[in-house]
Amino acid sequence: MKIGVITDCFKKSHAEGIELAAELGIDGVQIYATTGEFSPALSESEKANYKRLLNEKGLAVSALCGDMGGYGFEIEKDNAERVEKTKRIIDLAAEFGARAVTTHIGVIPADKEEPRYGIMLKALTECGLYAKERGITLAIETGPEKAKTLLAFLKDTKGGVGVNLDPANFTMVTGQDAVEAVYLLKDYIVHTHAKDGIMLDKNQDPTEIYHAFAVGGVEALNACEGFKEVPLGEGGVDWDNYIKALRDIGYDGFLTIERECGDDPVGDIRKAVTFLREKLG
């Protein structure tokens, strides 16, 4: 398996994040690609500059992040615009040699008869088929739903839709065993996040948490009192068995470090790289 990092997590520009990732001697970077300095609005010269820098530093693009925030694809009237933007991010991923675009899609209802289920499925099916044509997988980041619910949804799509498995989201928010999730979702995992956390309130409602995230963003998520994101290796993720499970299913892709809070992101990421290298052997 390969080690990556999300450039935004350094809390610096993408170019500086690429430089820091190279200094750490890791294999690749994931880049947010919805708005800002890296997005489908990039000019050809800007794209060329990023490609040159990545090539000089010997870094692959593990994935692009196409997360548009809000309620994902839950609201039908918003989806035409969101689907089209997702397609443009998929095009950008293809240009940069990334094989996945990751995104939160909202809260998948466990009940398939709930109208929201069909709304989300229609949007993800369209995006997935487009991604498949481009040789890309649109990878749903694990979050508010149990692995069984996510698996049922994936089976209802028509291809091109997979999983970005974040074990911390399962561990600290959903209460899903991340090791079990690997085996359940094994046919769909194309990218993973290396993040850790602790659940503080077993009675918390993941749906309420992610709808608060939809309104208030990462700040609202980090302010939640029901869980806490912590540096890699200091939380509830069973890393030995989690990595074993990934190996068991034949996963050889990226473990991409994500650190969304903390006062010393560069230091935490540096420690995370050391931790993963020790675990991977």
C-alpha positions, 0 to 999 in steps of 0.5 A, spaced: 500 500 500 502 507 498 501 513 503 498 519 501 496 526 504 491 531 503 494 537 501 489 542 504 491 538 511 497 542 511 493 548 512 498 551 506 497 552 499 496 546 494 503 548 491 506 548 498 502 542 500 505 538 494 512 540 497 511 538 504 509 531 501 515 530 497 519 532 503 516 527 507 518 522 502 510 519 501 507 517 494 502 521 493 497 527 494 489 528 494 487 535 492 480 538 493 478 540 487 471 544 487 473 551 488 479 555 490 486 555 487 485 548 484 478 546 481 475 545 474 476 553 472 484 552 472 487 555 466 491 550 461 498 554 464 495 553 471 494 545 470 501 545 466 504 548 472 501 543 477 503 537 473 510 539 472 511 540 480 508 533 481 512 530 476 518 534 479 517 531 486 515 524 484 508 524 487 502 521 484 495 524 485 491 519 489 484 522 488 481 529 487 476 531 492 469 533 489 466 534 495 461 540 495 459 540 502 451 542 504 447 536 503 450 532 498 445 529 493 439 529 497 436 535 495 433 534 488 433 541 485 440 542 487 442 536 483 443 538 476 448 543 478 452 538 482 452 533 477 455 537 472 460 540 476 462 533 479 463 531 471 467 537 470 471 534 476 471 527 474 474 530 467 480 534 471 481 527 475 482 524 468 487 529 466 491 528 472 492 521 472 487 520 478 483 514 478 478 516 483 474 522 485 472 522 493 465 525 495 460 525 501 454 524 498 449 526 504 445 521 508 443 515 505 436 512 508 436 505 510 429 505 507 429 505 500 422 507 500 424 514 502 424 519 497 431 521 498 434 514 497 431 515 489 433 522 489 440 520 491 441 514 487 439 518 480 444 523 481 450 518 483 448 513 477 449 519 472 455 521 475 458 514 476 456 512 469 460 518 466 466 516 471 466 509 468 466 512 461 472 516 463 476 510 467 474 514 474 471 511 480 466 516 484 468 514 491 463 515 496 466 517 503 464 513 509 460 517 514 453 517 517 451 510 514 453 503 516 456 499 511 450 495 510 446 501 508 452 503 503 453 496 500 445 496 498 446 503 495 452 501 491 449 495 488 443 499 486 448 504 482 450 502 475 457 502 475 463 507 476 461 508 484 465 506 489 468 507 496 473 512 499 473 508 506 474 513 512 475 508 518 475 514 523 468 516 520 465 509 522 469 509 529 467 515 532 461 517 528 457 511 526 459 506 531 461 501 525 466 496 526 471 499 520 474 492 520 468 489 518 466 494 513 472 492 509 470 485 508 463 488 507 465 493 502 471 489 499 468 490 492 468 497 492 474 500 496 478 504 491 481 509 496 482 510 503 483 516 508 488 514 514 484 518 520 483 516 527 478 518 532 474 516 539 467 516 540 464 520 546 457 519 546 454 512 543 447 515 543 449 520 538 445 520 531 450 520 525 444 523 521 444 529 525 451 530 526 452 530 518 446 535 517 450 539 522 456 538 517 452 540 511 450 547 514 456 549 518 462 545 515 468 542 518 468 547 523 461 544 526 463 537 525 469 539 529 465 542 534 461 536 535 461 533 543 459 526 541 466 524 538 473 527 537 478 526 531 485 525 534 492 524 531 493 517 528 494 511 532 491 515 538 484 513 537 479 507 536 481 505 530 484 498 530 490 499 525 493 492 525 486 488 524 484 494 519 490 494 515 490 486 515 483 486 512 485 491 507 491 486 505 486 480 505 481 483 500 487 485 496 487 492 496 494 495 494 492 503 493 493 509 498 492 510 505 491 518 504 492 521 511 487 526 513 488 531 519 482 536 519 483 539 526 489 540 531 494 546 532 500 542 529 497 539 522 504 539 519 507 535 526 501 531 526 502 529 519 509 527 520 507 523 525 502 519 521 507 518 516 511 514 521 506 511 524 503 508 517 510 506 515 511 502 521 504 498 520 505 497 513 512 494 515 
